[in-house]
Amino acid sequence: MGTMVTRYRIEDEVGRVLTDEGFFSYERDDAAEFRCEQDAIEECAYLPGTTVEQFQRYAEYPDFDALASFKERAAA
């Protein structure tokens, strides 16, 4: 059972995304994904002219935090 997850990516002023390798690419599928907005903001601080963008994508497995929360609610 999959779910939608929220992620964050860093984009430059021309719409390229930061990749895991530290380069910018027009291929959004290559974007480095951040689970935490604060982590993306901290990385963005080192890259002048960039912004943090939020997006959602389908995930086969939910985040561990969300899964733990679900299990806690189910146990209550």
Phi and psi in radians as a Rosetta constraint file:
Dihedral C 1 N 2 CA 2 C 2 CIRCULARHARMONIC -1.617 0.35
Dihedral N 2 CA 2 C 2 N 3 CIRCULARHARMONIC 3.010 0.35
Dihedral C 2 N 3 CA 3 C 3 CIRCULARHARMONIC -2.651 0.35
Dihedral N 3 CA 3 C 3 N 4 CIRCULARHARMONIC 2.847 0.35
Dihedral C 3 N 4 CA 4 C 4 CIRCULARHARMONIC -1.504 0.35
Dihedral N 4 CA 4 C 4 N 5 CIRCULARHARMONIC 2.355 0.35
Dihedral C 4 N 5 CA 5 C 5 CIRCULARHARMONIC -2.123 0.35
Dihedral N 5 CA 5 C 5 N 6 CIRCULARHARMONIC 2.593 0.35
Dihedral C 5 N 6 CA 6 C 6 CIRCULARHARMONIC -1.633 0.35
Dihedral N 6 CA 6 C 6 N 7 CIRCULARHARMONIC 2.320 0.35
Dihedral C 6 N 7 CA 7 C 7 CIRCULARHARMONIC -2.331 0.35
Dihedral N 7 CA 7 C 7 N 8 CIRCULARHARMONIC 2.935 0.35
Dihedral C 7 N 8 CA 8 C 8 CIRCULARHARMONIC -2.262 0.35
Dihedral N 8 CA 8 C 8 N 9 CIRCULARHARMONIC 2.544 0.35
Dihedral C 8 N 9 CA 9 C 9 CIRCULARHARMONIC -2.409 0.35
Dihedral N 9 CA 9 C 9 N 10 CIRCULARHARMONIC 2.832 0.35
Dihedral C 9 N 10 CA 10 C 10 CIRCULARHARMONIC -1.869 0.35
Dihedral N 10 CA 10 C 10 N 11 CIRCULARHARMONIC 2.257 0.35
Dihedral C 10 N 11 CA 11 C 11 CIRCULARHARMONIC -2.110 0.35
Dihedral N 11 CA 11 C 11 N 12 CIRCULARHARMONIC 2.570 0.35
Dihedral C 11 N 12 CA 12 C 12 CIRCULARHARMONIC -1.597 0.35
Dihedral N 12 CA 12 C 12 N 13 CIRCULARHARMONIC -3.087 0.35
Dihedral C 12 N 13 CA 13 C 13 CIRCULARHARMONIC -1.186 0.35
Dihedral N 13 CA 13 C 13 N 14 CIRCULARHARMONIC -0.272 0.35
Dihedral C 13 N 14 CA 14 C 14 CIRCULARHARMONIC -1.846 0.35
Dihedral N 14 CA 14 C 14 N 15 CIRCULARHARMONIC 0.140 0.35
Dihedral C 14 N 15 CA 15 C 15 CIRCULARHARMONIC 1.594 0.35
Dihedral N 15 CA 15 C 15 N 16 CIRCULARHARMONIC 0.163 0.35
Dihedral C 15 N 16 CA 16 C 16 CIRCULARHARMONIC -1.428 0.35
Dihedral N 16 CA 16 C 16 N 17 CIRCULARHARMONIC 2.648 0.35
Dihedral C 16 N 17 CA 17 C 17 CIRCULARHARMONIC -1.851 0.35
Dihedral N 17 CA 17 C 17 N 18 CIRCULARHARMONIC 2.580 0.35
Dihedral C 17 N 18 CA 18 C 18 CIRCULARHARMONIC -1.301 0.35
Dihedral N 18 CA 18 C 18 N 19 CIRCULARHARMONIC 2.296 0.35
Dihedral C 18 N 19 CA 19 C 19 CIRCULARHARMONIC -1.685 0.35
Dihedral N 19 CA 19 C 19 N 20 CIRCULARHARMONIC 2.964 0.35
Dihedral C 19 N 20 CA 20 C 20 CIRCULARHARMONIC -1.071 0.35
Dihedral N 20 CA 20 C 20 N 21 CIRCULARHARMONIC -0.449 0.35
Dihedral C 20 N 21 CA 21 C 21 CIRCULARHARMONIC -1.439 0.35
Dihedral N 21 CA 21 C 21 N 22 CIRCULARHARMONIC -0.093 0.35
Dihedral C 21 N 22 CA 22 C 22 CIRCULARHARMONIC 1.594 0.35
Dihedral N 22 CA 22 C 22 N 23 CIRCULARHARMONIC 0.196 0.35
Dihedral C 22 N 23 CA 23 C 23 CIRCULARHARMONIC -1.861 0.35
Dihedral N 23 CA 23 C 23 N 24 CIRCULARHARMONIC 2.945 0.35
Dihedral C 23 N 24 CA 24 C 24 CIRCULARHARMONIC -1.852 0.35
Dihedral N 24 CA 24 C 24 N 25 CIRCULARHARMONIC 2.453 0.35
Dihedral C 24 N 25 CA 25 C 25 CIRCULARHARMONIC -2.452 0.35
Dihedral N 25 CA 25 C 25 N 26 CIRCULARHARMONIC 2.621 0.35
Dihedral C 25 N 26 CA 26 C 26 CIRCULARHARMONIC -1.386 0.35
Dihedral N 26 CA 26 C 26 N 27 CIRCULARHARMONIC -0.221 0.35
Dihedral C 26 N 27 CA 27 C 27 CIRCULARHARMONIC -1.423 0.35
Dihedral N 27 CA 27 C 27 N 28 CIRCULARHARMONIC 1.807 0.35
Dihedral C 27 N 28 CA 28 C 28 CIRCULARHARMONIC -1.076 0.35
Dihedral N 28 CA 28 C 28 N 29 CIRCULARHARMONIC -0.477 0.35
Dihedral C 28 N 29 CA 29 C 29 CIRCULARHARMONIC -1.157 0.35
Dihedral N 29 CA 29 C 29 N 30 CIRCULARHARMONIC -0.337 0.35
Dihedral C 29 N 30 CA 30 C 30 CIRCULARHARMONIC -1.569 0.35
Dihedral N 30 CA 30 C 30 N 31 CIRCULARHARMONIC -0.026 0.35
Dihedral C 30 N 31 CA 31 C 31 CIRCULARHARMONIC -1.117 0.35
Dihedral N 31 CA 31 C 31 N 32 CIRCULARHARMONIC 2.447 0.35
Dihedral C 31 N 32 CA 32 C 32 CIRCULARHARMONIC -1.208 0.35
Dihedral N 32 CA 32 C 32 N 33 CIRCULARHARMONIC 2.300 0.35
Dihedral C 32 N 33 CA 33 C 33 CIRCULARHARMONIC -1.837 0.35
Dihedral N 33 CA 33 C 33 N 34 CIRCULARHARMONIC 2.338 0.35
Dihedral C 33 N 34 CA 34 C 34 CIRCULARHARMONIC -1.933 0.35
Dihedral N 34 CA 34 C 34 N 35 CIRCULARHARMONIC 2.330 0.35
Dihedral C 34 N 35 CA 35 C 35 CIRCULARHARMONIC -1.418 0.35
Dihedral N 35 CA 35 C 35 N 36 CIRCULARHARMONIC -0.498 0.35
Dihedral C 35 N 36 CA 36 C 36 CIRCULARHARMONIC -1.963 0.35
Dihedral N 36 CA 36 C 36 N 37 CIRCULARHARMONIC 2.240 0.35
Dihedral C 36 N 37 CA 37 C 37 CIRCULARHARMONIC -1.062 0.35
Dihedral N 37 CA 37 C 37 N 38 CIRCULARHARMONIC -0.665 0.35
Dihedral C 37 N 38 CA 38 C 38 CIRCULARHARMONIC -1.093 0.35
Dihedral N 38 CA 38 C 38 N 39 CIRCULARHARMONIC -0.683 0.35
Dihedral C 38 N 39 CA 39 C 39 CIRCULARHARMONIC -1.080 0.35
Dihedral N 39 CA 39 C 39 N 40 CIRCULARHARMONIC -0.727 0.35
Dihedral C 39 N 40 CA 40 C 40 CIRCULARHARMONIC -1.145 0.35
Dihedral N 40 CA 40 C 40 N 41 CIRCULARHARMONIC -0.713 0.35
Dihedral C 40 N 41 CA 41 C 41 CIRCULARHARMONIC -1.101 0.35
Dihedral N 41 CA 41 C 41 N 42 CIRCULARHARMONIC -0.742 0.35
Dihedral C 41 N 42 CA 42 C 42 CIRCULARHARMONIC -1.109 0.35
Dihedral N 42 CA 42 C 42 N 43 CIRCULARHARMONIC -0.730 0.35
Dihedral C 42 N 43 CA 43 C 43 CIRCULARHARMONIC -1.153 0.35
Dihedral N 43 CA 43 C 43 N 44 CIRCULARHARMONIC -0.695 0.35
Dihedral C 43 N 44 CA 44 C 44 CIRCULARHARMONIC -1.086 0.35
Dihedral N 44 CA 44 C 44 N 45 CIRCULARHARMONIC -0.540 0.35
Dihedral C 44 N 45 CA 45 C 45 CIRCULARHARMONIC -1.055 0.35
Dihedral N 45 CA 45 C 45 N 46 CIRCULARHARMONIC -0.460 0.35
Dihedral C 45 N 46 CA 46 C 46 CIRCULARHARMONIC -1.539 0.35
Dihedral N 46 CA 46 C 46 N 47 CIRCULARHARMONIC -0.035 0.35
Dihedral C 46 N 47 CA 47 C 47 CIRCULARHARMONIC -2.176 0.35
Dihedral N 47 CA 47 C 47 N 48 CIRCULARHARMONIC 1.562 0.35
Dihedral C 47 N 48 CA 48 C 48 CIRCULARHARMONIC -0.961 0.35
Dihedral N 48 CA 48 C 48 N 49 CIRCULARHARMONIC 2.469 0.35
Dihedral C 48 N 49 CA 49 C 49 CIRCULARHARMONIC 1.415 0.35
Dihedral N 49 CA 49 C 49 N 50 CIRCULARHARMONIC 0.241 0.35
Dihedral C 49 N 50 CA 50 C 50 CIRCULARHARMONIC -1.971 0.35
Dihedral N 50 CA 50 C 50 N 51 CIRCULARHARMONIC 2.812 0.35
Dihedral C 50 N 51 CA 51 C 51 CIRCULARHARMONIC -2.345 0.35
Dihedral N 51 CA 51 C 51 N 52 CIRCULARHARMONIC 2.786 0.35
Dihedral C 51 N 52 CA 52 C 52 CIRCULARHARMONIC -1.684 0.35
Dihedral N 52 CA 52 C 52 N 53 CIRCULARHARMONIC 2.226 0.35
Dihedral C 52 N 53 CA 53 C 53 CIRCULARHARMONIC -2.045 0.35
Dihedral N 53 CA 53 C 53 N 54 CIRCULARHARMONIC 2.370 0.35
Dihedral C 53 N 54 CA 54 C 54 CIRCULARHARMONIC -1.640 0.35
Dihedral N 54 CA 54 C 54 N 55 CIRCULARHARMONIC 2.477 0.35
Dihedral C 54 N 55 CA 55 C 55 CIRCULARHARMONIC -2.598 0.35
Dihedral N 55 CA 55 C 55 N 56 CIRCULARHARMONIC 2.883 0.35
Dihedral C 55 N 56 CA 56 C 56 CIRCULARHARMONIC -2.123 0.35
Dihedral N 56 CA 56 C 56 N 57 CIRCULARHARMONIC 2.575 0.35
Dihedral C 56 N 57 CA 57 C 57 CIRCULARHARMONIC -2.538 0.35
Dihedral N 57 CA 57 C 57 N 58 CIRCULARHARMONIC 2.798 0.35
Dihedral C 57 N 58 CA 58 C 58 CIRCULARHARMONIC -1.371 0.35
Dihedral N 58 CA 58 C 58 N 59 CIRCULARHARMONIC 2.382 0.35
Dihedral C 58 N 59 CA 59 C 59 CIRCULARHARMONIC -2.263 0.35
Dihedral N 59 CA 59 C 59 N 60 CIRCULARHARMONIC 2.328 0.35
Dihedral C 59 N 60 CA 60 C 60 CIRCULARHARMONIC -1.149 0.35
Dihedral N 60 CA 60 C 60 N 61 CIRCULARHARMONIC -0.628 0.35
Dihedral C 60 N 61 CA 61 C 61 CIRCULARHARMONIC -2.119 0.35
Dihedral N 61 CA 61 C 61 N 62 CIRCULARHARMONIC 2.255 0.35
Dihedral C 61 N 62 CA 62 C 62 CIRCULARHARMONIC -1.215 0.35
Dihedral N 62 CA 62 C 62 N 63 CIRCULARHARMONIC 2.916 0.35
Dihedral C 62 N 63 CA 63 C 63 CIRCULARHARMONIC -1.035 0.35
Dihedral N 63 CA 63 C 63 N 64 CIRCULARHARMONIC 2.625 0.35
Dihedral C 63 N 64 CA 64 C 64 CIRCULARHARMONIC -1.057 0.35
Dihedral N 64 CA 64 C 64 N 65 CIRCULARHARMONIC -0.664 0.35
Dihedral C 64 N 65 CA 65 C 65 CIRCULARHARMONIC -1.081 0.35
Dihedral N 65 CA 65 C 65 N 66 CIRCULARHARMONIC -0.769 0.35
Dihedral C 65 N 66 CA 66 C 66 CIRCULARHARMONIC -1.169 0.35
Dihedral N 66 CA 66 C 66 N 67 CIRCULARHARMONIC -0.671 0.35
Dihedral C 66 N 67 CA 67 C 67 CIRCULARHARMONIC -1.144 0.35
Dihedral N 67 CA 67 C 67 N 68 CIRCULARHARMONIC -0.753 0.35
Dihedral C 67 N 68 CA 68 C 68 CIRCULARHARMONIC -1.084 0.35
Dihedral N 68 CA 68 C 68 N 69 CIRCULARHARMONIC -0.728 0.35
Dihedral C 68 N 69 CA 69 C 69 CIRCULARHARMONIC -1.098 0.35
Dihedral N 69 CA 69 C 69 N 70 CIRCULARHARMONIC -0.734 0.35
Dihedral C 69 N 70 CA 70 C 70 CIRCULARHARMONIC -1.083 0.35
Dihedral N 70 CA 70 C 70 N 71 CIRCULARHARMONIC -0.767 0.35
Dihedral C 70 N 71 CA 71 C 71 CIRCULARHARMONIC -1.134 0.35
Dihedral N 71 CA 71 C 71 N 72 CIRCULARHARMONIC -0.654 0.35
Dihedral C 71 N 72 CA 72 C 72 CIRCULARHARMONIC -1.136 0.35
Dihedral N 72 CA 72 C 72 N 73 CIRCULARHARMONIC -0.726 0.35
Dihedral C 72 N 73 CA 73 C 73 CIRCULARHARMONIC -1.156 0.35
Dihedral N 73 CA 73 C 73 N 74 CIRCULARHARMONIC -0.682 0.35
Dihedral C 73 N 74 CA 74 C 74 CIRCULARHARMONIC -1.176 0.35
Dihedral N 74 CA 74 C 74 N 75 CIRCULARHARMONIC -0.581 0.35
Dihedral C 74 N 75 CA 75 C 75 CIRCULARHARMONIC -1.325 0.35
Dihedral N 75 CA 75 C 75 N 76 CIRCULARHARMONIC -0.384 0.35
